[in-house]
Amino acid sequence: MTKTLILGASGQIARHVVQDIAGDDGIGMTLFMRDAGKLSSTPRKASVVQGDVLDRSALDAAMEGQDVVYARA
């Protein structure tokens, strides 16, 4: 399984990425966002990490063990 970290997962673009890959059994997701309460739902195979990309230690921890990092600024 490809482990994928999605930064800003509740954002305008990233939430569509989450929806698009949610049905792919070969992709596991970690959703990284400032406010986890903004998620309308969480895909069954996703984990949620609340944090800020400006917090280097939180970002480093979230990136640990990931195969792919999706970041759209």
N, C-alpha and C positions, 0 to 999 in steps of 0.2 A: 504494500500500500504506500502511495506517495503521500507524505505528510506535508500539508500546505498551511502556511500561516497567512492569514488575510488581515492586513492592517486597515483600520478604519472600516470594519466590516458592516457597520450600520449606515455607512455613507451612501450617497446617491448612486455611485457606480459600483462600489464593492458589494453592495447587497444583491445586485444582479449577478455578479460573479458567484456569490454564495448560492443563489438559487440555481444557476446553471450547472454547477458542479455537485450539488447536493445529491443528485441521483446516480452519480458515478461511484460505484462500490470500490473502485481502485484509488480513490482519493479520500484521505482523512483531513479534516479541517480544524484549525485552531483559529477562532475569531477573536481578534484583538481590537478593543475599542475603549474609548473613554467612559462611555455610559452604557452598560449592558442592558439597562432598562429600555433602550431605544429599539431593541430587537422585538419584532412582532412574533417571531417564533425561532426556535433553534433546531437546525437539522439534527436528526437522531445521532449521526456520527460526528458531530462537531462538539468541541469544547470551547468554552468562552473564557477569555482572560480580559479583565478590566485593567486598563492602564493607559498611559500617555506615551506616544512615540518620542516625546522629548525627554522622557525618563530613561536614560541609557541603560540602567541596570534592569528595569522592567522589560525593555525591548530585547536586551541580550538574553534574558531568561526565557522569553517567549520564543526566540529564534532557535534556542538550543534543541537540536535533534530534528529540525525541520529540513525537508528536501527542497522546498520552494517557498519563497516569500513574495506575496503579491502586495505591491505598494503603488497606489495611484494618487498622486498629489494634485 
